[in-house]
Amino acid sequence: MRVNVPITVAFDVGTPVTCVPDPLATMKSQRVRLLDVVVIGPLMIWGGVKAGGFGGTVLALFGLTTMGYNARNYARVRDMAAALPVTASPPVAQ
């Protein structure tokens, strides 16, 4: 199963070209986002609470923002991929 996400890119010559990102790379980055939300962010918050002080507060804040940022991007990419047609083969080169 392949999800095609067309992106239009304009080069210096002024001709727009449609590019399709590699779905395997998108899937890998989605896994990293989930890892950030489920493991890394909570560990940063836990470490910040354990450390205490200003440095601990900053670490906990970074953990919270890491979780929020990656959760939002995960949902955005998931919803964008769900709205696009699924094809069984790669697109034809132009």
BELPE-V715545 format. One record per residue. N is the residue number from 0. PHI is phi in radians with two decimals (999 if undefined). D_LAST is the distance of its C-alpha to the last C-alpha in Angstrom with 1 decimal. Layout:
N & PHI & D_LAST
N & PHI & D_LAST
This chain:
0 & 999 & 21.3
1 & -2.24 & 18.2
2 & -1.82 & 18.2
3 & -1.70 & 15.0
4 & -2.00 & 15.9
5 & -1.27 & 13.3
6 & -2.25 & 14.3
7 & -1.61 & 13.6
8 & -2.12 & 14.3
9 & -1.81 & 15.5
10 & -1.48 & 15.9
11 & -1.04 & 18.8
12 & -1.32 & 17.1
13 & 1.58 & 17.0
14 & -1.61 & 13.4
15 & -1.22 & 12.5
16 & -2.19 & 9.5
17 & -1.64 & 9.3
18 & -2.01 & 10.3
19 & -2.07 & 11.9
20 & -1.14 & 15.2
21 & -1.21 & 16.6
22 & -1.15 & 18.9
23 & -1.15 & 21.4
24 & -1.13 & 21.9
25 & -1.12 & 22.5
26 & -1.13 & 25.0
27 & -1.11 & 26.8
28 & -1.19 & 27.2
29 & -1.15 & 28.5
30 & -1.13 & 31.1
31 & -1.15 & 32.2
32 & -1.07 & 32.6
33 & -1.08 & 34.8
34 & -1.06 & 36.7
35 & -1.09 & 37.4
36 & -1.28 & 38.6
37 & -1.56 & 40.7
38 & -2.02 & 42.1
39 & -1.16 & 41.6
40 & -1.01 & 42.5
41 & -1.06 & 45.6
42 & -1.13 & 46.7
43 & -1.13 & 46.4
44 & -1.13 & 48.5
45 & -1.06 & 51.0
46 & -1.11 & 51.3
47 & -1.15 & 51.8
48 & -1.17 & 54.5
49 & -1.14 & 56.2
50 & -1.25 & 56.1
51 & 1.19 & 57.5
52 & 1.20 & 58.1
53 & -1.16 & 55.6
54 & -1.08 & 53.2
55 & -1.16 & 53.2
56 & -1.11 & 52.5
57 & -1.12 & 49.5
58 & -1.10 & 48.2
59 & -1.12 & 48.7
60 & -1.12 & 47.0
61 & -1.11 & 44.0
62 & -1.09 & 43.9
63 & -1.14 & 44.0
64 & -1.21 & 41.2
65 & -1.06 & 39.1
66 & -1.12 & 39.5
67 & -1.13 & 38.8
68 & -1.09 & 35.7
69 & -1.28 & 34.1
70 & -1.14 & 35.2
71 & -1.13 & 33.7
72 & -1.19 & 30.3
73 & -1.06 & 30.4
74 & -1.13 & 31.1
75 & -1.11 & 28.4
76 & -1.20 & 25.6
77 & -1.08 & 27.2
78 & -1.19 & 27.4
79 & -1.15 & 23.9
80 & -1.20 & 22.5
81 & -1.21 & 25.0
82 & -1.48 & 23.8
83 & -1.69 & 20.1
84 & -1.19 & 19.1
85 & -1.84 & 19.3
86 & -2.06 & 17.1
87 & -1.52 & 18.2
88 & -2.38 & 15.0
89 & -1.12 & 12.1
90 & -1.16 & 9.0
91 & -1.30 & 6.4
92 & -1.18 & 3.8
93 & -1.73 & 0.0
